[in-house]
Amino acid sequence: MNVEIREDSSASLPAYASIPIAFEVHEIFEVEVRQDGVSGLAHHPRPVARPYVKDYDVLDGGPLGWPQRFDLSKWVLLAAHVEGHRVGGAAVAFETPAEMAVLWDVRVAPGHRSRGVGSALVAAAEASASLRGYRQLQVETQNVNVPACRFYLRCGFTLGAIHRFAYPSLPEEAQLLWYKSFL
Ligand SMILES: CC(C)(COP(=O)(O)OP(=O)(O)OC[C@H]1O[C@@H](n2cnc3c(N)ncnc32)[C@H](O)[C@@H]1OP(=O)(O)O)[C@@H](O)C(=O)NCCC(=O)NCCS
């Protein structure tokens, strides 16, 4: 499948937001706490009793709310097209300090997932960061998004941190921070 990745302006946010980010939760990575964390944290897959849909856009307002929340002049928006149709997008934030860029968002239309579109977006995000002199890409996900965790691993990210208390309003979810370094 031929995936074309283009840089977009913030005027394209409505089109960007038209790609759903929702996914079904069938399993979670349950966090194992060893000796109150002193001996480390680990995580293991566990099926959930009742699968459910998680939609970050519903929870945080999604891409249409970004202009109010962030300075998008320091972001790069990427759009993935297949046969002339928009099938995915990614947003990279460069406003972070030091040498780390943040992959703030990546999404592929449900009917086009698992066909290499996400990998193409991550590769373009890396290239964009590298071009600007950044040497590391960070991405945040949660232990309820097992497909995304597997995806980041497959894309060459490594788990840097498990934060059990990052979401006070969602105490059952842990924050997972993934990192990929490049030259
Ligand atoms: C996560 C997401 C962006 C991945 O995009 P994608 O186009 O499906 O990913 P790719 O087809 O490039 O997958 C590359 C590799 O990641 C892994 N992977 C991708 N989706 C997976 C899934 N659902 N379960 C397990 N592994 C998966 C596979 O190893 C795959 O390689 P393979 O197909 O050779 O086995 C996409 O599934 C998505 O939009 N999910 C909902 C939104 C979301 O969760 N975004 C991330 C928020 S942190």
The ligand as a Tripos MOL2 file, in Angstrom:
@<TRIPOS>MOLECULE
LIG
   48    50     1     0     0
SMALL
NO_CHARGES

@<TRIPOS>ATOM
      1 C1         -1.8270    3.0080   17.2200 C.3       1 LIG1
      2 C2         -2.0590    3.2940   15.7370 C.3       1 LIG1
      3 C3         -1.7190    4.7520   15.4300 C.3       1 LIG1
      4 C4         -1.1170    2.3710   14.9300 C.3       1 LIG1
      5 O1         -1.2700    2.6720   13.5560 O.3       1 LIG1
      6 P1         -1.3550    1.4830   12.4840 P.3       1 LIG1
      7 O2         -1.4440    2.0810   11.1470 O.co2     1 LIG1
      8 O3         -2.4550    0.5750   12.8990 O.co2     1 LIG1
      9 O4          0.0610    0.7800   12.7250 O.3       1 LIG1
     10 P2          0.9440   -0.0450   11.6780 P.3       1 LIG1
     11 O5          0.0590   -0.7810   10.7440 O.co2     1 LIG1
     12 O6          1.9640    0.8470   11.0890 O.co2     1 LIG1
     13 O7          1.6060   -1.0560   12.6900 O.3       1 LIG1
     14 C5          2.9610   -1.2580   12.8480 C.3       1 LIG1
     15 C6          3.1870   -2.3500   13.8850 C.3       1 LIG1
     16 O8          2.6450   -1.9820   15.1380 O.3       1 LIG1
     17 C7          2.0490   -3.1270   15.7650 C.3       1 LIG1
     18 N1          0.6050   -2.9120   15.8840 N.ar      1 LIG1
     19 C8         -0.1420   -1.9840   15.2460 C.ar      1 LIG1
     20 N2         -1.4350   -2.0750   15.6270 N.ar      1 LIG1
     21 C9         -1.4900   -3.0960   16.5000 C.ar      1 LIG1
     22 C10        -2.5370   -3.7040   17.2410 C.ar      1 LIG1
     23 N3         -3.7990   -3.2790   17.1380 N.pl3     1 LIG1
     24 N4         -2.2310   -4.7280   18.0760 N.ar      1 LIG1
     25 C11        -0.9580   -5.1870   18.1710 C.ar      1 LIG1
     26 N5          0.0730   -4.6470   17.4960 N.ar      1 LIG1
     27 C12        -0.1920   -3.6300   16.6770 C.ar      1 LIG1
     28 C13         2.3200   -4.3140   14.8750 C.3       1 LIG1
     29 O9          3.5140   -4.9310   15.2970 O.3       1 LIG1
     30 C14         2.5220   -3.6620   13.5210 C.3       1 LIG1
     31 O10         3.3950   -4.3480   12.7100 O.3       1 LIG1
     32 P3          2.8900   -5.5860   11.8200 P.3       1 LIG1
     33 O11         1.6130   -5.1300   11.1580 O.co2     1 LIG1
     34 O12         4.0120   -5.8340   10.8940 O.co2     1 LIG1
     35 O13         2.6470   -6.6750   12.8220 O.co2     1 LIG1
     36 C15        -3.5130    2.9760   15.3080 C.3       1 LIG1
     37 O14        -3.8190    1.6500   15.6570 O.3       1 LIG1
     38 C16        -4.5430    3.9070   15.8950 C.2       1 LIG1
     39 O15        -4.9260    4.8990   15.2640 O.2       1 LIG1
     40 N6         -5.0290    3.6060   17.1120 N.am      1 LIG1
     41 C17        -6.0350    4.4340   17.7660 C.3       1 LIG1
     42 C18        -5.4620    5.7610   18.1750 C.3       1 LIG1
     43 C19        -4.3460    5.6290   19.1870 C.2       1 LIG1
     44 O16        -4.3880    4.7870   20.0660 O.2       1 LIG1
     45 N7         -3.3240    6.4970   19.0330 N.am      1 LIG1
     46 C20        -2.2050    6.4940   19.9260 C.3       1 LIG1
     47 C21        -2.5410    7.2830   21.1340 C.3       1 LIG1
     48 S1         -1.2240    7.2120   22.3320 S.3       1 LIG1
@<TRIPOS>BOND
     1     1     2 1
     2     2     3 1
     3     2     4 1
     4     2    36 1
     5     4     5 1
     6     5     6 1
     7     6     7 2
     8     6     8 1
     9     6     9 1
    10     9    10 1
    11    10    11 2
    12    10    12 1
    13    10    13 1
    14    13    14 1
    15    14    15 1
    16    15    16 1
    17    15    30 1
    18    16    17 1
    19    17    18 1
    20    17    28 1
    21    18    19 ar
    22    18    27 ar
    23    19    20 ar
    24    20    21 ar
    25    21    22 ar
    26    21    27 ar
    27    22    23 1
    28    22    24 ar
    29    24    25 ar
    30    25    26 ar
    31    26    27 ar
    32    28    29 1
    33    28    30 1
    34    30    31 1
    35    31    32 1
    36    32    33 2
    37    32    34 1
    38    32    35 1
    39    36    37 1
    40    36    38 1
    41    38    39 2
    42    38    40 1
    43    40    41 1
    44    41    42 1
    45    42    43 1
    46    43    44 2
    47    43    45 1
    48    45    46 1
    49    46    47 1
    50    47    48 1
@<TRIPOS>SUBSTRUCTURE
     1 LIG1         1 GROUP 0 **** ****
